[in-house]
């Protein structure tokens, strides 16, 4: 089912550069991996497929979706949803059908399978046995069950039965950076620990036929994709490990009285999202102060002297951030490329951005030492990490 992308499969040549020394006791990213469902959808094919699969006959809805598909800047996405699934569960495309059981029957195993493939790719890059993993942090807004995917994933990977497990459910788009913050705390407070952080998401829970009463459904259809990511976090790396980024300082913050700007409700029909039009504005109004709080820990002053790994919630958010902070046009290129290649894959996307950033920094001798990792989601919640390139 899954399409695995093993990092380093094709050898790339980069200029030789001296590596920075990790700060003793600080958590570092030691390896990264990703995986996707086998179904790849070019954006130019999405509208016809979605309209056909949902049996929509409203031409105005089709025209609106076509416009949205162009403005999202997405070029390709991967999805769990397929013709075979819709043939087996036609009720998923029927308005008002109670289908939460069917959706979870599809989503629960799918997210664990993708998480496993991403984790295996990550462990392969890390180069140490899976038995050396002491903790696992599992992030998903796409499954619901007890026990959770953290246990199933630990069993499939053959981890020790005393591995410390943490589940982070239904955080939405900022979940990946929350996972980094939690993994950082574990790694720095448990000497010798190695934390596998994995994120896995599918849009199965939110797939439904279009309805003019739910305009955000079309935004979701035009923007979101499926996939998984994994990183291994640890402090004081040993000789056989290759840290490439330090997690120096982390902050989470919510904006008071903004709980309804991003609203998700689970029902018998799946999950229904509402997204306020003022989301980009709310982020714009608060982002500068938030970034300065992170930068102050390293006495950093200039936004354009940093590298930027920003969750690409959509082009409007990236554009507002670039304009507000007066960033040069190349600063958010890694985020824009992840959005173009994969869509918004919720909690996973920050890791696709970080992998792009690792590649960019390796190309440049003497590239930026400090950077920011940022994500935004329900709350409105800001998650941020002060990063250091090694």
N, C-alpha and C positions, 0 to 999 in steps of 0.2 A: 504493500500500500504506500509506503513512504519513500520519498526521494531523499536520499542522504547526501549532504554535501560535506565531504571530509576535507578539512582545512589542510592545505599543503599538498593536496593530491597532485597538482601540477606545480612543479618547482618554479618559483619566480626569483628573478635576479634583482637584488637591490644593492645600492652602494654600501660599502662597509662603513659602519659608524660605531663609535664607542657607546657602550650601554651604561646607563645611569645605575647607581647602586640603590637598591630598595632601602627605605628607612627601616631600621630594626624595629620589629614589633608591629609594623603596619601591614594590613592585609593587601595582597596583590592578586591580580588575575593571572593564573598560571596556564590556562588553556581555554579554548572556546570551540563550540560546535553548533551545528544547526541541522534541521531536517524539515522536510515538507511532504504533504500528501502527493500522490503521483499525478493528480490532475492539475495541469497548468492551463490557465485561462488568459489569453491575450485580451487586453482591455477592449480592443475593437470587436471582439466576438461576444463580449459579455451581454450587451443589450438584447441581441436576438435570442441568445440562450435563455436569459432570465424571463423575457416576455413569453417565450415558447413554454418554458417549464412551468410557469405560473398561470398559463392560459389567460393572460391579460389581453383584453381587446380594446383598451382605452388608449387611443393614439396620443393623447396629451401626456399620459404617464410615460409612454415610450420616449416622447420627445424630451421630457424633463430628464429622464435617466440618461439619454444621450448627451445632454448638456453637462450633467454632473460628471459623467465619465471623462469628459474632456478637461474639466476644471480641476479634478483631483490630481492630475499629473501622473497617475498610476499607469504603467504600461503592461505589467504582467502580475498575476497572482496565482497562488495555489489554493485549492479548496478540497475539503473532504467530500462535500456534496457532489453527487454524480448522477448520471442517468440511471445507473443500476439501483442506487438508493431510492430515487424517486419512483422507479418502477415497482420497487418493493413496498414503499410507503407513500402512495399517491396522496394520502391525506395531509402530508407535510405542505403541499401546495394548495390546500383547500382552506379558504377563509373560515375561521371560527372552529376549526377541528381541535379537540383536546388531544394534543400529541406530545405532551411532555415526556411520557414514558418512552415513546419511540425515539424521540430526540436524544434522550439520555442513553438508550440502548446503543445508539450510534456513536455519540460523543465520548462517553466514558472510556471505552477501549481505544478509540482513535487518538485521544490526547495522550494516553499512556504510551501507545506505540510510537507516536512522534517524539515524545520525551525520551523514550529509550534510544531511538536512533540518534537523536542529537547528543545524548549523554555518551553513547558509545564512540561517536566521532570525537567528542571532547576528551574522553579518557585515552583514546588512541593518541591524540596530539600531546596530552600530558606525559604519557610514557611510563606511568607507574601502574601497579595493579589496582583493580577496583577495590580490593580488600583494604587498601590504604585510605579509602574515604571514610571519615569518621562521622560526618553529618550530611544530611540532605535537606535542602530547602526547596519545596515544590510549590510552584505558582501557577494557578489557572483560574480563569473565570468561565470555564467551559464544561465543567463536570460537577456532579453532585452525587455523592454516595458515601457510605461508611462500610469498611474503612476506605480511606481516600487513595488517590493516585500515588501518593508518596510511598505507601506500603507496597502497592503492586509494582511500582517502578523499582523499589529497593530489592524486591524478590527477583524480578526479571534480570536485574543487573548482577545478581549474586553478591550483594553487599552484606556485610556482617549483620547478624540479627540484633546487635546492640548499637547499630548506627542511630545517631540522634536525628529525629525527623521533625520537621516543621512544615506545616501546610499554610499557605497564604491564598485564600479563596476570594474571588469576586472583588478584586481591587481595580480591575479594568486596566487602563493604559499605563498607569504608573507602577503596576505590580512588579515589573522587572527591576526598577531602581529600588523599590522597597526590598526586594529580594537581595540586592547587592548590599543594602544597608544592614539587613539582618545577618547575612553571611559574613560581612565584615566584623560585626560584633562577636559572632561565634568564633571566627578565626583568631581574633586578637585577644580573646579572653580564655581560650583553650589551647595552650602551647602545643605545637605539633599537629594540630587538627588540620584536616583538609575537607573543605565543604564543597559538595556538588550542588550547585544552584541550577535548577531547570525550570523552564517556563514552557507551557504548551497551550495552544488556543485553537478553537474551531468556531466558525460562524453558524454551525448547525442549530444551536439553540435559538438564534435570531432569524433564521431563514423563514420567510413567509411571503404570500402574494402581496403585491402592492395595494395600498389603500390610501385614498386622499386624506383620510382622517389621521394617517400616520406618515407624514412627509419624511420623517427621519429614516424610515425603512429604505427609501431610495438612496439616501446618502450612504447608509451602511452597505447597500448592494454595490455602490460605485466605488467604495473606499476600502473595505475590510477584506483581509485574507486570512489564511490558516497556516500554521507552522509551529515549530518548536525551536528552542535554543537551550544551550547549557554552557556553564562556565565552571571552572574549579578555582576556588579561592583559598588562599593560605598565606600565613605570615612566615617570615624568615625562610625563604625558599632554599632548598638544598641543591647540590651540584647538578643533578639530572633534571631539574626543573628550569623552565624558561619564562619567568615573569615578564609581562609586557606592559602592565599598567598597575599603578598603585592606587588604592582606595584611601585617600588621605583623610577626608572629613565628610560627614554626611548630615543632611538636615531634611526633616519633613515638616511641612507647614500647611495648614488649611486656611482658606479664606472664609471668615465668618459670614453667615447668612447667604451662602451660595449653594446650599445642599440641592436645590432644585434645578441648577443649571445643567447638570448631567444626571439624568434620572433613569434608573433601570429597574424594572419590575418583572419578577418571575410569575408566570401564570400557567394555566393548563395548556396554553397554546405555545409556550416557550418563553423567551425573554423579550421584553419590549423596551426600547430605549427612546428617550426624549432628550434632545440636545438643544440647549438655549442658543439663540443667535448671538448672545453677548459673550459667549465663551472666549473667543479671541481677544475681545476688549478687556475682559477681566484679567486674562493672563498678561496682556500688555500693561495694564495699570500697576501690576504688582511684581513683574519679573525683574526689574532693575534692582530693587531693594533686596530681593531674594538672592540674586547672583552676588551682590556685594557682600552679603552675609557669609557666603561660601568663600569668596575670594579673600576676605579679610583674614582668614586663618593662615594664609601664606603671604600676607601683605601685598596682594596683587591689586593693581589699579586699573589697568587698561584692558578692555574687553577684547580688542583685536590682537592682543599678545597671547591669547589663549587658543587652544583647540576646543571645538564644540561638538559634543555628542548629544543631540537633542532628539527625544522621541518625536517623530513626525506625525502628530495627530491628524494633520491635514496641511495643505499648502498655506491656508490663511494664517494658521498659528505660526508657521515658520516665517512667513512674510512679515507679520507684526513684530515678532521677536527680532528679526534682522533690522527692521526699521527703527524700533525703539532703542536698541542698543547700538545702533549705527555700525553694525558689523559689515566688514567687506564681503563681497558677494560670494567668495569661496568658502567662508567659514561654516556654512550650513550645507555644504555640498554632500557630505557623507550622509546626512539625514535625508536630503532630497533624493539621493541615489537609492537609499533603502526603500523609501516610499514608492519610487518609480518601479523598482524590481519586485517588491513583495506586497505593496499596499500597506495599510495600517494593520499590523498583526498583533495589536493590543500589547500585552506585557512583553512579548518576544522582541519587538521592533528595536528597542534600545540596543540589543546585542548585535543585531545586523548592522546598526550604525557603528557600534564599537569595533566590529570586525573591519568595516570599511576604514575607520579611523586608524586602526593598527596598520593596515596596508599603506595608507597615505603617509603616516609618520615614518614608516620604514623606508619609503622612497626618498625621503628628504634627510640629508645629513644635517644634524643640528636643528631639527624641527622643534616646535614648541614643547617646553617641558610640562607646563601646567594646562589643565583644561577643565571643563565642566560637563558632567553628565546630568541631564535634566529630563523629567517627564511630568505630565500633568494628567489628572483624571478626576473621578467623582469626588466631590467634597466642597468646593473645588480643592483638590489636594496637589501641592507642589512637592516633588521629591527631587533632591539634588545631591550630587556627590562631587567633591573636589578631587579631580583625577591628576595623576602625575605619570607621564610617559617614561618608561624605563628603557 
